[in-house]
Amino acid sequence: MRSVFRSAIAVTTLILAVPVGVALAQPAPAPKAAPAAPPAAAPAPQQQELPPMKQIELSDKQIQSLLAAQKDMDAITDKLPENSGDKPDPKLQGQLDDIARKNGFAGYAEYSDVVANVSLVLSGIDPKTKAFTEPPIVLKKQIDEVNADKTMPAKDKQDALADMNEALKYTPNVQYPGNVTLVTKYYDKLSAIMMDDE
């Protein structure tokens, strides 16, 4: 059961995918600011919000290009260090742009937008029935399941709920219904490469 929730969180993380240069330069979202400090204390820094996901209308060509590019992209992104600091490696960024262009994208930014949009739709498709439910509804149901799970250790449950509630803030409904049809058409191939990335 825990793997289902990890899967939802991983897919939501993919939804928030941005170009490597931007992703490496942005810190993780800060927790909500505490109530105002006493007058003598320094003001608390403002919370940095993640930008909303850029939804695009997907095409067959983009899905095929994503499938073609994935193996080469994984070879590069697997080399990225976990904590790479504020400065992205220009060499790696250049390699990602080259792979994206070789596969028909304008660059890595367009590739990232396609991955994020595909991931959003995948997070709402039931693997068995291929029926689609809007991703925030799926995530809310999973939150309810975690809340109801009596076998999950309290610490694991608390951590999972915190992650899922945070993910829910940034998980939008699918803006383009045609994306659902397209991703469902390629579901088996897309889910294989996306789940492999988790």
C-alpha positions in Angstrom: 0.0 0.0 0.0 2.8 2.4 0.9 4.2 2.1 -2.7 1.0 3.4 -4.1 1.3 6.6 -2.0 5.0 6.9 -2.8 4.0 6.6 -6.5 1.5 9.4 -6.2 4.0 11.6 -4.5 6.7 10.7 -7.2 4.2 11.5 -10.0 3.3 14.8 -8.3 7.0 15.6 -8.1 7.3 14.9 -11.8 4.3 17.2 -12.4 6.3 20.0 -10.9 9.2 19.3 -13.2 11.0 22.4 -14.6 14.1 22.7 -16.7 17.2 21.5 -14.9 18.8 24.9 -14.7 15.7 26.3 -13.0 15.2 23.2 -10.8 18.7 23.2 -9.6 18.6 26.9 -8.7 15.3 26.9 -6.7 15.2 25.8 -3.1 12.5 23.4 -1.9 9.3 25.2 -0.8 9.6 26.6 2.7 7.1 25.6 5.5 4.3 28.1 6.2 5.5 31.2 8.1 5.0 31.1 11.8 2.9 33.8 13.5 4.5 37.2 13.8 7.5 37.3 16.1 7.9 39.6 19.0 8.8 43.2 18.1 12.5 42.7 19.0 13.0 39.7 16.6 14.0 40.0 13.0 11.1 39.6 10.5 10.7 36.0 9.2 11.6 35.5 5.5 8.7 35.2 3.1 7.7 31.7 1.9 8.8 31.0 -1.7 5.9 29.5 -3.6 6.4 27.2 -6.5 5.2 28.6 -9.8 2.0 27.0 -11.2 2.5 24.2 -13.6 2.6 25.2 -17.3 -0.1 23.1 -19.0 0.2 22.6 -22.7 -1.9 20.7 -25.3 0.0 17.6 -26.1 0.5 16.1 -29.6 1.2 12.6 -30.8 4.6 13.8 -32.0 5.5 15.1 -28.6 4.6 11.8 -26.9 6.6 9.8 -29.5 9.5 12.2 -29.0 9.3 11.8 -25.2 9.4 8.0 -25.6 12.4 8.2 -28.0 14.3 10.7 -25.8 13.8 9.1 -22.4 16.7 6.6 -22.3 19.2 9.3 -23.3 17.7 11.8 -20.9 17.9 9.3 -18.0 21.6 8.6 -18.8 22.3 12.3 -18.2 19.9 13.0 -15.3 21.2 10.0 -13.4 24.5 11.8 -13.3 23.1 14.9 -11.6 24.1 15.2 -7.9 21.3 15.3 -5.3 22.4 18.7 -3.9 23.9 20.5 -6.8 23.6 24.0 -5.3 22.4 27.2 -7.0 24.5 26.8 -10.1 23.4 24.2 -12.7 26.2 22.5 -14.6 26.2 24.2 -18.0 27.7 21.1 -19.6 24.9 18.8 -18.4 22.3 21.4 -19.2 23.8 21.6 -22.8 23.7 17.8 -23.1 20.0 17.8 -22.0 19.2 20.5 -24.5 21.0 18.6 -27.3 19.1 15.4 -26.6 15.8 17.3 -26.5 16.5 19.0 -29.9 17.7 15.7 -31.4 14.3 14.2 -30.5 12.2 17.1 -32.0 11.8 19.4 -29.0 12.8 23.1 -29.0 15.0 22.4 -26.0 15.0 20.8 -22.6 12.4 23.3 -21.3 9.8 22.0 -23.8 10.7 18.4 -23.0 10.2 19.2 -19.3 6.8 20.7 -20.0 5.7 17.6 -21.9 7.0 15.3 -19.1 5.0 17.4 -16.5 1.8 17.3 -18.5 2.1 13.6 -19.2 2.8 12.9 -15.5 -0.2 15.0 -14.5 -2.5 12.8 -16.7 -0.8 9.6 -15.7 -1.4 10.4 -12.0 -5.2 10.3 -12.7 -5.4 7.1 -14.8 -6.3 3.9 -13.0 -3.7 1.3 -14.1 -6.3 -1.5 -14.2 -9.4 0.2 -15.8 -7.6 3.0 -17.6 -10.4 5.3 -16.3 -9.4 8.9 -15.6 -10.1 10.9 -12.5 -8.8 14.4 -12.0 -5.4 14.2 -10.1 -6.5 16.3 -7.1 -9.4 13.9 -6.5 -7.1 10.9 -6.7 -4.7 12.5 -4.3 -7.6 13.3 -1.8 -8.8 9.7 -2.0 -5.3 8.5 -1.3 -5.0 10.9 1.7 -8.3 9.4 3.0 -6.9 5.9 2.6 -3.7 6.8 4.5 -5.8 8.4 7.3 -7.9 5.2 7.5 -4.9 2.8 7.5 -4.5 1.4 11.0 -1.5 -0.7 10.1 0.8 2.1 9.0 3.3 3.2 11.7 2.3 6.7 13.1 5.6 8.3 11.9 5.2 6.9 8.4 1.6 8.0 8.3 2.5 11.5 9.5 5.3 11.9 6.9 3.1 10.5 4.1 0.2 12.8 4.9 2.5 15.8 5.1 4.0 15.0 1.7 0.6 14.3 0.1 -1.0 17.4 1.6 1.9 19.5 0.3 1.6 17.8 -3.2 -2.1 18.5 -3.2 -1.5 22.3 -3.1 0.4 22.1 -6.4 -1.7 19.4 -8.2 -4.1 21.0 -10.7 -6.9 19.6 -12.8 -6.0 18.7 -16.4 -6.7 21.7 -18.5 -6.8 20.0 -21.9 -9.1 17.0 -22.1 -7.4 15.8 -25.3 -4.3 15.1 -23.2 -6.2 12.4 -21.3 -7.1 10.7 -24.6 -3.6 10.9 -25.9 -1.8 9.7 -22.7 -4.3 6.9 -22.3 -3.5 5.8 -25.9 0.2 5.5 -25.0 -0.4 4.5 -21.3 1.6 1.3 -21.2 4.7 2.7 -22.8 4.5 6.0 -20.8 3.8 4.4 -17.4 6.7 2.0 -18.0 9.2 4.8 -18.5 7.7 7.1 -15.8 7.5 4.4 -13.2 11.1 3.3 -14.1 12.2 6.9 -13.3 10.7 6.7 -9.7 
